[in-house]
Amino acid sequence: MKIIKHLSERNFLWLAITWTVFITVASLVSFSSVPKVKIIGNDKIVHFLFYLIFVILWGLAKKQSYFKIKYDLLIVSIAIVYGIIIEVLQGVLTVTRQADYYDALANSLGAFLGFVCLYCMKNKIFNKFF
């Protein structure tokens, strides 16, 4: 938690923007030359974590005192819509990728858990347990 307190909103904003660009590139660019490792469900875990981190970074990019839960819910909504758009674009724009409902579900669940983590961080609920 000390690390979070030392980082400024500006740093979180840059991290959030960078993370969003990373998700976009990782989702739409073909990595056919990279060897693939097939582990069942591994893909869904990656989607889940991408959007969990997405929501946390965007939530930390703004001061808690300016925006309460409404801003965080807006971030979750944007993350879910963004994830769906990326899935549609994978089906439309790429040859090596396809749209997957379960990927969109994993994105949405990650965004929701990111909201829960963000809520706990901002309300210092984690401090009671750690």
C-alpha positions in Angstrom: 0.0 0.0 0.0 2.9 2.3 0.6 3.9 2.1 -3.1 0.4 3.2 -4.1 0.6 6.2 -1.8 3.9 7.3 -3.3 2.8 7.2 -6.9 1.0 10.2 -8.1 -2.2 10.3 -10.0 -0.2 11.4 -13.1 1.9 8.3 -12.9 -1.2 6.1 -12.6 -2.7 7.9 -15.6 0.4 7.1 -17.7 0.3 3.5 -16.5 -3.4 3.2 -17.3 -2.9 4.6 -20.8 0.1 2.3 -21.4 -1.9 -0.7 -20.1 -4.8 0.2 -22.4 -2.5 0.4 -25.5 -0.8 -2.9 -24.4 -4.2 -4.7 -24.2 -5.2 -3.3 -27.6 -1.9 -4.4 -29.3 -1.9 -7.8 -27.6 -5.5 -8.4 -28.6 -5.3 -7.3 -32.3 -1.7 -8.1 -33.4 -0.9 -11.6 -34.6 1.9 -13.4 -32.8 2.0 -16.3 -35.2 5.8 -16.5 -35.1 5.8 -16.9 -31.3 5.5 -20.6 -30.2 2.2 -21.4 -28.6 1.8 -23.2 -25.3 -1.7 -24.8 -25.0 -3.0 -24.8 -21.4 -6.8 -25.1 -21.1 -8.2 -22.0 -19.5 -4.9 -20.1 -19.6 -6.2 -17.7 -22.2 -9.2 -16.8 -20.0 -6.9 -16.2 -17.0 -4.9 -13.7 -19.1 -8.1 -11.9 -20.2 -9.3 -11.8 -16.6 -6.1 -10.3 -15.3 -5.8 -7.8 -18.2 -9.1 -6.2 -17.3 -8.7 -6.5 -13.6 -5.5 -4.4 -13.9 -7.2 -2.1 -16.4 -9.9 -1.1 -13.9 -7.5 -0.8 -11.0 -5.1 1.5 -12.9 -7.8 3.7 -14.3 -9.4 3.9 -10.8 -6.2 5.0 -9.2 -5.6 7.6 -11.9 -8.1 9.9 -10.2 -8.3 11.1 -6.6 -10.8 9.3 -4.4 -12.1 12.6 -3.0 -13.2 13.9 -6.5 -15.0 10.8 -7.6 -16.5 8.1 -5.5 -18.2 4.9 -6.5 -19.9 6.4 -9.6 -16.5 7.0 -11.3 -15.4 3.5 -10.5 -18.6 2.0 -11.9 -18.1 4.1 -15.0 -14.6 2.6 -15.4 -16.1 -0.9 -15.0 -18.7 -0.1 -17.7 -16.1 1.3 -20.0 -13.8 -1.8 -19.5 -16.7 -4.2 -20.3 -17.7 -2.3 -23.4 -14.0 -2.0 -24.4 -13.5 -5.7 -24.0 -16.5 -6.5 -26.1 -15.4 -4.1 -28.8 -11.9 -5.7 -28.8 -13.5 -9.1 -29.2 -15.6 -7.9 -32.1 -12.6 -6.3 -33.7 -10.7 -9.6 -33.4 -13.4 -11.3 -35.4 -13.6 -8.6 -38.0 -10.1 -7.2 -38.5 -7.8 -10.2 -37.8 -7.3 -13.4 -39.7 -5.5 -15.3 -36.9 -7.9 -14.3 -34.1 -11.6 -14.9 -33.5 -14.2 -13.3 -31.3 -15.1 -15.4 -28.3 -18.0 -14.9 -25.9 -16.0 -16.6 -23.1 -13.2 -14.1 -23.6 -15.7 -11.3 -23.2 -17.0 -12.9 -20.1 -13.5 -13.3 -18.6 -12.9 -9.6 -19.4 -16.1 -8.6 -17.7 -15.4 -10.7 -14.6 -11.9 -9.3 -14.4 -13.3 -5.8 -14.6 -15.8 -6.5 -11.9 -13.2 -8.0 -9.5 -11.0 -5.0 -10.3 -13.8 -2.8 -9.1 -14.1 -4.8 -5.9 -10.3 -4.6 -5.3 -10.4 -0.9 -6.0 -13.2 -0.4 -3.6 -11.4 -2.3 -0.9 -8.2 -0.3 -1.5 -9.9 3.1 -1.5 -11.9 2.2 1.7 -8.8 0.7 3.3 -10.5 -2.7 3.8 -7.3 -4.5 2.9 -5.4 -2.8 5.8 -7.7 -4.6 8.3 -6.6 -8.0 7.0 -2.9 -7.4 6.2 
